[in-house]
Amino acid sequence: MDGYETMAAIRERPGYADLPIVAVTGKVVGGERERCMAAGASDYIPKPVDTAQLLAALRDWFPATELPESPRV
């Protein structure tokens, strides 16, 4: 099973339709982003991975959480 088949299989499972899947691939050919998205990816990051780009993509798919207030000393 390759990555495309894996994403499609995940999407078919009950309860996983909205699971964020970020495709990270070294295949940087024309249409690759579209192929990943059609297979079920939520986002696409080409390699070599730019850390800021990856973190920005993850931030888009995971809800922000509030940090508890620091105890006052």
N, CA, C, O and CB atoms as a CASP TS submission, in Angstrom:
PFRMAT TS
TARGET T0000
AUTHOR 0000-0000-0000
METHOD Language model
MODEL 1
PARENT N/A
ATOM      1  N   MET     1       0.861  -1.172   0.000  1.00  0.00           N
ATOM      2  CA  MET     1       0.000   0.000   0.000  1.00  0.00           C
ATOM      3  C   MET     1       0.908   1.236   0.000  1.00  0.00           C
ATOM      4  O   MET     1       1.778   1.374   0.861  1.00  0.00           O
ATOM      5  CB  MET     1      -0.980  -0.002   1.241  1.00  0.00           C
ATOM      6  N   ASP     2       0.702   2.115  -0.955  1.00  0.00           N
ATOM      7  CA  ASP     2       1.500   3.336  -0.982  1.00  0.00           C
ATOM      8  C   ASP     2       0.765   4.449  -0.223  1.00  0.00           C
ATOM      9  O   ASP     2      -0.312   4.229   0.331  1.00  0.00           O
ATOM     10  CB  ASP     2       1.793   3.770  -2.448  1.00  0.00           C
ATOM     11  N   GLY     3       1.351   5.615  -0.208  1.00  0.00           N
ATOM     12  CA  GLY     3       0.772   6.723   0.551  1.00  0.00           C
ATOM     13  C   GLY     3      -0.590   7.152   0.057  1.00  0.00           C
ATOM     14  O   GLY     3      -1.456   7.506   0.857  1.00  0.00           O
ATOM     15  N   TYR     4      -0.794   7.125  -1.256  1.00  0.00           N
ATOM     16  CA  TYR     4      -2.086   7.520  -1.816  1.00  0.00           C
ATOM     17  C   TYR     4      -3.172   6.542  -1.377  1.00  0.00           C
ATOM     18  O   TYR     4      -4.261   6.948  -0.973  1.00  0.00           O
ATOM     19  CB  TYR     4      -2.016   7.590  -3.358  1.00  0.00           C
ATOM     20  N   GLU     5      -2.861   5.246  -1.461  1.00  0.00           N
ATOM     21  CA  GLU     5      -3.810   4.218  -1.046  1.00  0.00           C
ATOM     22  C   GLU     5      -4.079   4.305   0.461  1.00  0.00           C
ATOM     23  O   GLU     5      -5.204   4.089   0.912  1.00  0.00           O
ATOM     24  CB  GLU     5      -3.281   2.820  -1.417  1.00  0.00           C
ATOM     25  N   THR     6      -3.048   4.618   1.220  1.00  0.00           N
ATOM     26  CA  THR     6      -3.205   4.745   2.664  1.00  0.00           C
ATOM     27  C   THR     6      -4.141   5.891   3.020  1.00  0.00           C
ATOM     28  O   THR     6      -5.033   5.738   3.854  1.00  0.00           O
ATOM     29  CB  THR     6      -1.850   4.952   3.329  1.00  0.00           C
ATOM     30  N   MET     7      -3.932   7.045   2.379  1.00  0.00           N
ATOM     31  CA  MET     7      -4.816   8.188   2.650  1.00  0.00           C
ATOM     32  C   MET     7      -6.253   7.867   2.277  1.00  0.00           C
ATOM     33  O   MET     7      -7.176   8.193   3.023  1.00  0.00           O
ATOM     34  CB  MET     7      -4.344   9.430   1.884  1.00  0.00           C
ATOM     35  N   ALA     8      -6.454   7.226   1.120  1.00  0.00           N
ATOM     36  CA  ALA     8      -7.805   6.872   0.679  1.00  0.00           C
ATOM     37  C   ALA     8      -8.449   5.892   1.664  1.00  0.00           C
ATOM     38  O   ALA     8      -9.631   6.023   1.984  1.00  0.00           O
ATOM     39  CB  ALA     8      -7.769   6.260  -0.741  1.00  0.00           C
ATOM     40  N   ALA     9      -7.679   4.913   2.144  1.00  0.00           N
ATOM     41  CA  ALA     9      -8.206   3.930   3.101  1.00  0.00           C
ATOM     42  C   ALA     9      -8.586   4.594   4.421  1.00  0.00           C
ATOM     43  O   ALA     9      -9.606   4.249   5.018  1.00  0.00           O
ATOM     44  CB  ALA     9      -7.173   2.818   3.353  1.00  0.00           C
ATOM     45  N   ILE    10      -7.772   5.543   4.879  1.00  0.00           N
ATOM     46  CA  ILE    10      -8.084   6.267   6.112  1.00  0.00           C
ATOM     47  C   ILE    10      -9.388   7.034   5.941  1.00  0.00           C
ATOM     48  O   ILE    10     -10.240   7.013   6.830  1.00  0.00           O
ATOM     49  CB  ILE    10      -6.933   7.232   6.493  1.00  0.00           C
ATOM     50  N   ARG    11      -9.552   7.706   4.816  1.00  0.00           N
ATOM     51  CA  ARG    11     -10.763   8.501   4.566  1.00  0.00           C
ATOM     52  C   ARG    11     -12.021   7.638   4.525  1.00  0.00           C
ATOM     53  O   ARG    11     -13.108   8.114   4.851  1.00  0.00           O
ATOM     54  CB  ARG    11     -10.626   9.265   3.254  1.00  0.00           C
ATOM     55  N   GLU    12     -11.880   6.371   4.125  1.00  0.00           N
ATOM     56  CA  GLU    12     -13.038   5.478   4.032  1.00  0.00           C
ATOM     57  C   GLU    12     -13.494   4.976   5.399  1.00  0.00           C
ATOM     58  O   GLU    12     -14.630   4.522   5.536  1.00  0.00           O
ATOM     59  CB  GLU    12     -12.711   4.295   3.140  1.00  0.00           C
ATOM     60  N   ARG    13     -12.640   5.046   6.404  1.00  0.00           N
ATOM     61  CA  ARG    13     -12.987   4.525   7.730  1.00  0.00           C
ATOM     62  C   ARG    13     -13.956   5.476   8.431  1.00  0.00           C
ATOM     63  O   ARG    13     -13.779   6.694   8.393  1.00  0.00           O
ATOM     64  CB  ARG    13     -11.710   4.322   8.591  1.00  0.00           C
ATOM     65  N   PRO    14     -14.976   4.914   9.067  1.00  0.00           N
ATOM     66  CA  PRO    14     -15.924   5.757   9.808  1.00  0.00           C
ATOM     67  C   PRO    14     -15.191   6.572  10.891  1.00  0.00           C
ATOM     68  O   PRO    14     -14.370   6.046  11.642  1.00  0.00           O
ATOM     69  CB  PRO    14     -17.039   4.880  10.454  1.00  0.00           C
ATOM     70  N   GLY    15     -15.510   7.845  10.941  1.00  0.00           N
ATOM     71  CA  GLY    15     -14.933   8.703  11.969  1.00  0.00           C
ATOM     72  C   GLY    15     -13.613   9.355  11.584  1.00  0.00           C
ATOM     73  O   GLY    15     -13.078  10.156  12.350  1.00  0.00           O
ATOM     74  N   TYR    16     -13.081   9.029  10.420  1.00  0.00           N
ATOM     75  CA  TYR    16     -11.786   9.573  10.019  1.00  0.00           C
ATOM     76  C   TYR    16     -11.866  10.533   8.830  1.00  0.00           C
ATOM     77  O   TYR    16     -10.835  10.936   8.290  1.00  0.00           O
ATOM     78  CB  TYR    16     -10.854   8.447   9.685  1.00  0.00           C
ATOM     79  N   ALA    17     -13.057  10.893   8.429  1.00  0.00           N
ATOM     80  CA  ALA    17     -13.224  11.768   7.274  1.00  0.00           C
ATOM     81  C   ALA    17     -12.580  13.135   7.481  1.00  0.00           C
ATOM     82  O   ALA    17     -12.106  13.749   6.525  1.00  0.00           O
ATOM     83  CB  ALA    17     -14.694  11.939   6.967  1.00  0.00           C
ATOM     84  N   ASP    18     -12.561  13.611   8.719  1.00  0.00           N
ATOM     85  CA  ASP    18     -12.024  14.946   8.994  1.00  0.00           C
ATOM     86  C   ASP    18     -10.643  14.924   9.645  1.00  0.00           C
ATOM     87  O   ASP    18     -10.131  15.971  10.041  1.00  0.00           O
ATOM     88  CB  ASP    18     -12.977  15.698   9.879  1.00  0.00           C
ATOM     89  N   LEU    19     -10.041  13.753   9.758  1.00  0.00           N
ATOM     90  CA  LEU    19      -8.705  13.652  10.344  1.00  0.00           C
ATOM     91  C   LEU    19      -7.702  14.410   9.472  1.00  0.00           C
ATOM     92  O   LEU    19      -7.620  14.149   8.272  1.00  0.00           O
ATOM     93  CB  LEU    19      -8.282  12.164  10.498  1.00  0.00           C
ATOM     94  N   PRO    20      -6.945  15.334  10.043  1.00  0.00           N
ATOM     95  CA  PRO    20      -5.950  16.045   9.242  1.00  0.00           C
ATOM     96  C   PRO    20      -4.838  15.092   8.771  1.00  0.00           C
ATOM     97  O   PRO    20      -4.235  14.384   9.577  1.00  0.00           O
ATOM     98  CB  PRO    20      -5.346  17.210  10.054  1.00  0.00           C
ATOM     99  N   ILE    21      -4.580  15.086   7.464  1.00  0.00           N
ATOM    100  CA  ILE    21      -3.487  14.317   6.884  1.00  0.00           C
ATOM    101  C   ILE    21      -2.646  15.291   6.074  1.00  0.00           C
ATOM    102  O   ILE    21      -3.124  15.871   5.100  1.00  0.00           O
ATOM    103  CB  ILE    21      -4.012  13.122   5.996  1.00  0.00           C
ATOM    104  N   VAL    22      -1.405  15.468   6.475  1.00  0.00           N
ATOM    105  CA  VAL    22      -0.484  16.332   5.736  1.00  0.00           C
ATOM    106  C   VAL    22       0.475  15.425   4.975  1.00  0.00           C
ATOM    107  O   VAL    22       1.279  14.715   5.579  1.00  0.00           O
ATOM    108  CB  VAL    22       0.295  17.318   6.698  1.00  0.00           C
ATOM    109  N   ALA    23       0.389  15.452   3.658  1.00  0.00           N
ATOM    110  CA  ALA    23       1.263  14.646   2.815  1.00  0.00           C
ATOM    111  C   ALA    23       2.623  15.329   2.730  1.00  0.00           C
ATOM    112  O   ALA    23       2.719  16.490   2.332  1.00  0.00           O
ATOM    113  CB  ALA    23       0.650  14.444   1.395  1.00  0.00           C
ATOM    114  N   VAL    24       3.665  14.608   3.104  1.00  0.00           N
ATOM    115  CA  VAL    24       5.040  15.113   3.008  1.00  0.00           C
ATOM    116  C   VAL    24       5.746  14.194   2.023  1.00  0.00           C
ATOM    117  O   VAL    24       5.953  13.012   2.301  1.00  0.00           O
ATOM    118  CB  VAL    24       5.779  15.148   4.430  1.00  0.00           C
ATOM    119  N   THR    25       6.114  14.743   0.874  1.00  0.00           N
ATOM    120  CA  THR    25       6.646  13.897  -0.184  1.00  0.00           C
ATOM    121  C   THR    25       7.832  14.513  -0.903  1.00  0.00           C
ATOM    122  O   THR    25       7.954  15.734  -1.007  1.00  0.00           O
ATOM    123  CB  THR    25       5.573  13.592  -1.171  1.00  0.00           C
ATOM    124  N   GLY    26       8.694  13.653  -1.391  1.00  0.00           N
ATOM    125  CA  GLY    26       9.842  14.077  -2.183  1.00  0.00           C
ATOM    126  C   GLY    26       9.505  14.149  -3.659  1.00  0.00           C
ATOM    127  O   GLY    26      10.324  14.595  -4.463  1.00  0.00           O
ATOM    128  N   LYS    27       8.301  13.711  -4.025  1.00  0.00           N
ATOM    129  CA  LYS    27       7.862  13.775  -5.418  1.00  0.00           C
ATOM    130  C   LYS    27       7.409  15.195  -5.711  1.00  0.00           C
ATOM    131  O   LYS    27       6.294  15.584  -5.363  1.00  0.00           O
ATOM    132  CB  LYS    27       6.715  12.750  -5.703  1.00  0.00           C
ATOM    133  N   VAL    28       8.261  15.954  -6.340  1.00  0.00           N
ATOM    134  CA  VAL    28       7.916  17.343  -6.642  1.00  0.00           C
ATOM    135  C   VAL    28       7.781  17.461  -8.157  1.00  0.00           C
ATOM    136  O   VAL    28       8.576  18.123  -8.824  1.00  0.00           O
ATOM    137  CB  VAL    28       8.998  18.349  -6.079  1.00  0.00           C
ATOM    138  N   VAL    29       6.752  16.799  -8.676  1.00  0.00           N
ATOM    139  CA  VAL    29       6.475  16.845 -10.109  1.00  0.00           C
ATOM    140  C   VAL    29       5.126  17.517 -10.305  1.00  0.00           C
ATOM    141  O   VAL    29       4.321  17.605  -9.378  1.00  0.00           O
ATOM    142  CB  VAL    29       6.491  15.413 -10.744  1.00  0.00           C
ATOM    143  N   GLY    30       4.894  17.983 -11.507  1.00  0.00           N
ATOM    144  CA  GLY    30       3.639  18.647 -11.801  1.00  0.00           C
ATOM    145  C   GLY    30       2.444  17.783 -11.453  1.00  0.00           C
ATOM    146  O   GLY    30       2.408  16.606 -11.812  1.00  0.00           O
ATOM    147  N   GLY    31       1.481  18.337 -10.772  1.00  0.00           N
ATOM    148  CA  GLY    31       0.265  17.642 -10.420  1.00  0.00           C
ATOM    149  C   GLY    31       0.343  16.819  -9.148  1.00  0.00           C
ATOM    150  O   GLY    31      -0.654  16.220  -8.744  1.00  0.00           O
ATOM    151  N   GLU    32       1.504  16.774  -8.507  1.00  0.00           N
ATOM    152  CA  GLU    32       1.647  15.942  -7.304  1.00  0.00           C
ATOM    153  C   GLU    32       0.770  16.435  -6.161  1.00  0.00           C
ATOM    154  O   GLU    32       0.145  15.636  -5.463  1.00  0.00           O
ATOM    155  CB  GLU    32       3.102  15.911  -6.854  1.00  0.00           C
ATOM    156  N   ARG    33       0.724  17.737  -5.971  1.00  0.00           N
ATOM    157  CA  ARG    33      -0.132  18.290  -4.909  1.00  0.00           C
ATOM    158  C   ARG    33      -1.575  17.875  -5.141  1.00  0.00           C
ATOM    159  O   ARG    33      -2.260  17.432  -4.219  1.00  0.00           O
ATOM    160  CB  ARG    33      -0.019  19.837  -4.851  1.00  0.00           C
ATOM    161  N   GLU    34      -2.031  18.021  -6.376  1.00  0.00           N
ATOM    162  CA  GLU    34      -3.403  17.672  -6.714  1.00  0.00           C
ATOM    163  C   GLU    34      -3.659  16.181  -6.503  1.00  0.00           C
ATOM    164  O   GLU    34      -4.729  15.797  -6.030  1.00  0.00           O
ATOM    165  CB  GLU    34      -3.706  18.060  -8.160  1.00  0.00           C
ATOM    166  N   ARG    35      -2.684  15.339  -6.851  1.00  0.00           N
ATOM    167  CA  ARG    35      -2.839  13.894  -6.667  1.00  0.00           C
ATOM    168  C   ARG    35      -2.965  13.550  -5.179  1.00  0.00           C
ATOM    169  O   ARG    35      -3.787  12.716  -4.797  1.00  0.00           O
ATOM    170  CB  ARG    35      -1.642  13.138  -7.291  1.00  0.00           C
ATOM    171  N   CYS    36      -2.149  14.194  -4.347  1.00  0.00           N
ATOM    172  CA  CYS    36      -2.228  13.959  -2.898  1.00  0.00           C
ATOM    173  C   CYS    36      -3.570  14.414  -2.345  1.00  0.00           C
ATOM    174  O   CYS    36      -4.185  13.719  -1.537  1.00  0.00           O
ATOM    175  CB  CYS    36      -1.087  14.687  -2.170  1.00  0.00           C
ATOM    176  N   MET    37      -4.016  15.575  -2.781  1.00  0.00           N
ATOM    177  CA  MET    37      -5.284  16.100  -2.283  1.00  0.00           C
ATOM    178  C   MET    37      -6.440  15.204  -2.732  1.00  0.00           C
ATOM    179  O   MET    37      -7.368  14.965  -1.959  1.00  0.00           O
ATOM    180  CB  MET    37      -5.501  17.550  -2.773  1.00  0.00           C
ATOM    181  N   ALA    38      -6.397  14.706  -3.967  1.00  0.00           N
ATOM    182  CA  ALA    38      -7.442  13.820  -4.477  1.00  0.00           C
ATOM    183  C   ALA    38      -7.466  12.492  -3.716  1.00  0.00           C
ATOM    184  O   ALA    38      -8.518  11.867  -3.584  1.00  0.00           O
ATOM    185  CB  ALA    38      -7.234  13.564  -5.974  1.00  0.00           C
ATOM    186  N   ALA    39      -6.297  12.065  -3.214  1.00  0.00           N
ATOM    187  CA  ALA    39      -6.209  10.813  -2.468  1.00  0.00           C
ATOM    188  C   ALA    39      -6.707  10.964  -1.033  1.00  0.00           C
ATOM    189  O   ALA    39      -6.936   9.967  -0.349  1.00  0.00           O
ATOM    190  CB  ALA    39      -4.777  10.309  -2.464  1.00  0.00           C
ATOM    191  N   GLY    40      -6.876  12.210  -0.570  1.00  0.00           N
ATOM    192  CA  GLY    40      -7.403  12.417   0.775  1.00  0.00           C
ATOM    193  C   GLY    40      -6.569  13.289   1.678  1.00  0.00           C
ATOM    194  O   GLY    40      -6.917  13.469   2.845  1.00  0.00           O
ATOM    195  N   ALA    41      -5.473  13.840   1.176  1.00  0.00           N
ATOM    196  CA  ALA    41      -4.639  14.713   2.011  1.00  0.00           C
ATOM    197  C   ALA    41      -5.384  16.008   2.323  1.00  0.00           C
ATOM    198  O   ALA    41      -6.178  16.500   1.521  1.00  0.00           O
ATOM    199  CB  ALA    41      -3.291  15.024   1.307  1.00  0.00           C
ATOM    200  N   SER    42      -5.110  16.541   3.500  1.00  0.00           N
ATOM    201  CA  SER    42      -5.660  17.834   3.899  1.00  0.00           C
ATOM    202  C   SER    42      -4.742  18.956   3.445  1.00  0.00           C
ATOM    203  O   SER    42      -5.181  20.079   3.198  1.00  0.00           O
ATOM    204  CB  SER    42      -5.867  17.895   5.423  1.00  0.00           C
ATOM    205  N   ASP    43      -3.456  18.632   3.340  1.00  0.00           N
ATOM    206  CA  ASP    43      -2.444  19.610   2.945  1.00  0.00           C
ATOM    207  C   ASP    43      -1.267  18.863   2.342  1.00  0.00           C
ATOM    208  O   ASP    43      -1.201  17.636   2.424  1.00  0.00           O
ATOM    209  CB  ASP    43      -1.990  20.486   4.158  1.00  0.00           C
ATOM    210  N   TYR    44      -0.344  19.590   1.739  1.00  0.00           N
ATOM    211  CA  TYR    44       0.785  19.003   1.026  1.00  0.00           C
ATOM    212  C   TYR    44       2.039  19.816   1.306  1.00  0.00           C
ATOM    213  O   TYR    44       2.027  21.041   1.185  1.00  0.00           O
ATOM    214  CB  TYR    44       0.505  18.934  -0.494  1.00  0.00           C
ATOM    215  N   ILE    45       3.125  19.137   1.681  1.00  0.00           N
ATOM    216  CA  ILE    45       4.411  19.786   1.928  1.00  0.00           C
ATOM    217  C   ILE    45       5.470  19.026   1.119  1.00  0.00           C
ATOM    218  O   ILE    45       5.639  17.822   1.311  1.00  0.00           O
ATOM    219  CB  ILE    45       4.765  19.806   3.476  1.00  0.00           C
ATOM    220  N   PRO    46       6.186  19.715   0.215  1.00  0.00           N
ATOM    221  CA  PRO    46       7.244  19.035  -0.533  1.00  0.00           C
ATOM    222  C   PRO    46       8.535  18.957   0.275  1.00  0.00           C
ATOM    223  O   PRO    46       8.783  19.779   1.157  1.00  0.00           O
ATOM    224  CB  PRO    46       7.502  19.752  -1.859  1.00  0.00           C
ATOM    225  N   LYS    47       9.356  17.948  -0.044  1.00  0.00           N
ATOM    226  CA  LYS    47      10.684  17.838   0.565  1.00  0.00           C
ATOM    227  C   LYS    47      11.663  18.574  -0.328  1.00  0.00           C
ATOM    228  O   LYS    47      11.407  18.668  -1.528  1.00  0.00           O
ATOM    229  CB  LYS    47      11.112  16.339   0.761  1.00  0.00           C
ATOM    230  N   PRO    48      12.751  19.095   0.170  1.00  0.00           N
ATOM    231  CA  PRO    48      13.113  19.092   1.581  1.00  0.00           C
ATOM    232  C   PRO    48      12.146  19.957   2.372  1.00  0.00           C
ATOM    233  O   PRO    48      11.718  21.017   1.916  1.00  0.00           O
ATOM    234  CB  PRO    48      14.555  19.584   1.774  1.00  0.00           C
ATOM    235  N   VAL    49      11.812  19.486   3.559  1.00  0.00           N
ATOM    236  CA  VAL    49      10.812  20.153   4.390  1.00  0.00           C
ATOM    237  C   VAL    49      11.358  21.447   4.957  1.00  0.00           C
ATOM    238  O   VAL    49      12.430  21.484   5.560  1.00  0.00           O
ATOM    239  CB  VAL    49      10.355  19.238   5.523  1.00  0.00           C
ATOM    240  N   ASP    50      10.598  22.498   4.749  1.00  0.00           N
ATOM    241  CA  ASP    50      10.877  23.791   5.368  1.00  0.00           C
ATOM    242  C   ASP    50      10.115  23.775   6.694  1.00  0.00           C
ATOM    243  O   ASP    50       8.885  23.724   6.701  1.00  0.00           O
ATOM    244  CB  ASP    50      10.444  25.024   4.431  1.00  0.00           C
ATOM    245  N   THR    51      10.824  23.817   7.791  1.00  0.00           N
ATOM    246  CA  THR    51      10.217  23.684   9.116  1.00  0.00           C
ATOM    247  C   THR    51       9.100  24.697   9.346  1.00  0.00           C
ATOM    248  O   THR    51       8.046  24.350   9.880  1.00  0.00           O
ATOM    249  CB  THR    51      11.276  23.841  10.191  1.00  0.00           C
ATOM    250  N   ALA    52       9.323  25.942   8.948  1.00  0.00           N
ATOM    251  CA  ALA    52       8.300  26.976   9.147  1.00  0.00           C
ATOM    252  C   ALA    52       7.045  26.649   8.343  1.00  0.00           C
ATOM    253  O   ALA    52       5.931  26.858   8.823  1.00  0.00           O
ATOM    254  CB  ALA    52       8.843  28.364   8.744  1.00  0.00           C
ATOM    255  N   GLN    53       7.216  26.138   7.125  1.00  0.00           N
ATOM    256  CA  GLN    53       6.081  25.777   6.287  1.00  0.00           C
ATOM    257  C   GLN    53       5.320  24.597   6.894  1.00  0.00           C
ATOM    258  O   GLN    53       4.089  24.586   6.890  1.00  0.00           O
ATOM    259  CB  GLN    53       6.553  25.438   4.863  1.00  0.00           C
ATOM    260  N   LEU    54       6.043  23.609   7.412  1.00  0.00           N
ATOM    261  CA  LEU    54       5.408  22.452   8.036  1.00  0.00           C
ATOM    262  C   LEU    54       4.621  22.871   9.281  1.00  0.00           C
ATOM    263  O   LEU    54       3.474  22.462   9.460  1.00  0.00           O
ATOM    264  CB  LEU    54       6.465  21.394   8.402  1.00  0.00           C
ATOM    265  N   LEU    55       5.231  23.674  10.126  1.00  0.00           N
ATOM    266  CA  LEU    55       4.543  24.127  11.340  1.00  0.00           C
ATOM    267  C   LEU    55       3.314  24.960  11.009  1.00  0.00           C
ATOM    268  O   LEU    55       2.292  24.857  11.688  1.00  0.00           O
ATOM    269  CB  LEU    55       5.494  24.936  12.217  1.00  0.00           C
ATOM    270  N   ALA    56       3.406  25.786   9.971  1.00  0.00           N
ATOM    271  CA  ALA    56       2.256  26.587   9.555  1.00  0.00           C
ATOM    272  C   ALA    56       1.128  25.686   9.072  1.00  0.00           C
ATOM    273  O   ALA    56      -0.040  25.936   9.372  1.00  0.00           O
ATOM    274  CB  ALA    56       2.657  27.578   8.449  1.00  0.00           C
ATOM    275  N   ALA    57       1.472  24.639   8.324  1.00  0.00           N
ATOM    276  CA  ALA    57       0.457  23.704   7.841  1.00  0.00           C
ATOM    277  C   ALA    57      -0.203  22.972   9.009  1.00  0.00           C
ATOM    278  O   ALA    57      -1.424  22.817   9.036  1.00  0.00           O
ATOM    279  CB  ALA    57       1.080  22.692   6.861  1.00  0.00           C
ATOM    280  N   LEU    58       0.592  22.531   9.958  1.00  0.00           N
ATOM    281  CA  LEU    58       0.036  21.833  11.121  1.00  0.00           C
ATOM    282  C   LEU    58      -0.851  22.754  11.944  1.00  0.00           C
ATOM    283  O   LEU    58      -1.900  22.346  12.442  1.00  0.00           O
ATOM    284  CB  LEU    58       1.158  21.272  11.995  1.00  0.00           C
ATOM    285  N   ARG    59      -0.419  23.990  12.079  1.00  0.00           N
ATOM    286  CA  ARG    59      -1.185  24.973  12.853  1.00  0.00           C
ATOM    287  C   ARG    59      -2.567  25.181  12.228  1.00  0.00           C
ATOM    288  O   ARG    59      -3.542  25.416  12.941  1.00  0.00           O
ATOM    289  CB  ARG    59      -0.422  26.321  12.933  1.00  0.00           C
ATOM    290  N   ASP    60      -2.649  25.094  10.906  1.00  0.00           N
ATOM    291  CA  ASP    60      -3.932  25.278  10.222  1.00  0.00           C
ATOM    292  C   ASP    60      -4.916  24.155  10.527  1.00  0.00           C
ATOM    293  O   ASP    60      -6.128  24.360  10.463  1.00  0.00           O
ATOM    294  CB  ASP    60      -3.713  25.368   8.723  1.00  0.00           C
ATOM    295  N   TRP    61      -4.405  22.972  10.858  1.00  0.00           N
ATOM    296  CA  TRP    61      -5.272  21.807  11.020  1.00  0.00           C
ATOM    297  C   TRP    61      -5.538  21.398  12.465  1.00  0.00           C
ATOM    298  O   TRP    61      -6.404  20.559  12.712  1.00  0.00           O
ATOM    299  CB  TRP    61      -4.679  20.662  10.304  1.00  0.00           C
ATOM    300  N   PHE    62      -4.826  21.962  13.405  1.00  0.00           N
ATOM    301  CA  PHE    62      -5.036  21.614  14.803  1.00  0.00           C
ATOM    302  C   PHE    62      -5.508  22.831  15.562  1.00  0.00           C
ATOM    303  O   PHE    62      -4.930  23.911  15.432  1.00  0.00           O
ATOM    304  CB  PHE    62      -3.755  21.048  15.432  1.00  0.00           C
ATOM    305  N   PRO    63      -6.553  22.668  16.354  1.00  0.00           N
ATOM    306  CA  PRO    63      -7.088  23.824  17.079  1.00  0.00           C
ATOM    307  C   PRO    63      -6.084  24.365  18.090  1.00  0.00           C
ATOM    308  O   PRO    63      -5.333  23.622  18.722  1.00  0.00           O
ATOM    309  CB  PRO    63      -8.387  23.448  17.789  1.00  0.00           C
ATOM    310  N   ALA    64      -6.102  25.666  18.213  1.00  0.00           N
ATOM    311  CA  ALA    64      -5.231  26.305  19.201  1.00  0.00           C
ATOM    312  C   ALA    64      -5.755  25.972  20.592  1.00  0.00           C
ATOM    313  O   ALA    64      -6.963  25.881  20.810  1.00  0.00           O
ATOM    314  CB  ALA    64      -5.162  27.856  18.983  1.00  0.00           C
ATOM    315  N   THR    65      -4.858  25.799  21.499  1.00  0.00           N
ATOM    316  CA  THR    65      -5.255  25.561  22.888  1.00  0.00           C
ATOM    317  C   THR    65      -4.700  26.679  23.732  1.00  0.00           C
ATOM    318  O   THR    65      -3.611  27.200  23.487  1.00  0.00           O
ATOM    319  CB  THR    65      -4.758  24.176  23.403  1.00  0.00           C
ATOM    320  N   GLU    66      -5.467  27.028  24.718  1.00  0.00           N
ATOM    321  CA  GLU    66      -5.005  28.094  25.610  1.00  0.00           C
ATOM    322  C   GLU    66      -4.087  27.493  26.660  1.00  0.00           C
ATOM    323  O   GLU    66      -4.361  26.429  27.214  1.00  0.00           O
ATOM    324  CB  GLU    66      -6.205  28.830  26.280  1.00  0.00           C
ATOM    325  N   LEU    67      -3.023  28.177  26.916  1.00  0.00           N
ATOM    326  CA  LEU    67      -2.121  27.745  27.965  1.00  0.00           C
ATOM    327  C   LEU    67      -2.637  28.253  29.303  1.00  0.00           C
ATOM    328  O   LEU    67      -3.156  29.367  29.380  1.00  0.00           O
ATOM    329  CB  LEU    67      -0.683  28.244  27.701  1.00  0.00           C
ATOM    330  N   PRO    68      -2.505  27.465  30.343  1.00  0.00           N
ATOM    331  CA  PRO    68      -2.946  27.944  31.652  1.00  0.00           C
ATOM    332  C   PRO    68      -2.060  29.100  32.086  1.00  0.00           C
ATOM    333  O   PRO    68      -0.899  29.205  31.692  1.00  0.00           O
ATOM    334  CB  PRO    68      -2.914  26.803  32.705  1.00  0.00           C
ATOM    335  N   GLU    69      -2.637  29.954  32.901  1.00  0.00           N
ATOM    336  CA  GLU    69      -1.851  31.077  33.412  1.00  0.00           C
ATOM    337  C   GLU    69      -0.720  30.565  34.280  1.00  0.00           C
ATOM    338  O   GLU    69      -0.869  29.582  35.006  1.00  0.00           O
ATOM    339  CB  GLU    69      -2.737  32.053  34.208  1.00  0.00           C
ATOM    340  N   SER    70       0.403  31.238  34.195  1.00  0.00           N
ATOM    341  CA  SER    70       1.541  30.875  35.051  1.00  0.00           C
ATOM    342  C   SER    70       1.225  31.264  36.480  1.00  0.00           C
ATOM    343  O   SER    70       0.677  32.339  36.723  1.00  0.00           O
ATOM    344  CB  SER    70       2.855  31.564  34.574  1.00  0.00           C
ATOM    345  N   PRO    71       1.562  30.404  37.429  1.00  0.00           N
ATOM    346  CA  PRO    71       1.327  30.767  38.831  1.00  0.00           C
ATOM    347  C   PRO    71       2.186  31.973  39.200  1.00  0.00           C
ATOM    348  O   PRO    71       3.345  32.078  38.801  1.00  0.00           O
ATOM    349  CB  PRO    71       1.636  29.569  39.774  1.00  0.00           C
ATOM    350  N   ARG    72       1.604  32.855  39.952  1.00  0.00           N
ATOM    351  CA  ARG    72       2.368  34.035  40.394  1.00  0.00           C
ATOM    352  C   ARG    72       3.167  33.664  41.618  1.00  0.00           C
ATOM    353  O   ARG    72       2.665  33.024  42.542  1.00  0.00           O
ATOM    354  CB  ARG    72       1.433  35.246  40.699  1.00  0.00           C
ATOM    355  N   VAL    73       4.399  34.070  41.609  1.00  0.00           N
ATOM    356  CA  VAL    73       5.298  33.735  42.734  1.00  0.00           C
ATOM    357  C   VAL    73       5.409  34.904  43.664  1.00  0.00           C
ATOM    358  O   VAL    73       6.115  34.828  44.669  1.00  0.00           O
ATOM    359  CB  VAL    73       6.696  33.327  42.237  1.00  0.00           C
TER
END
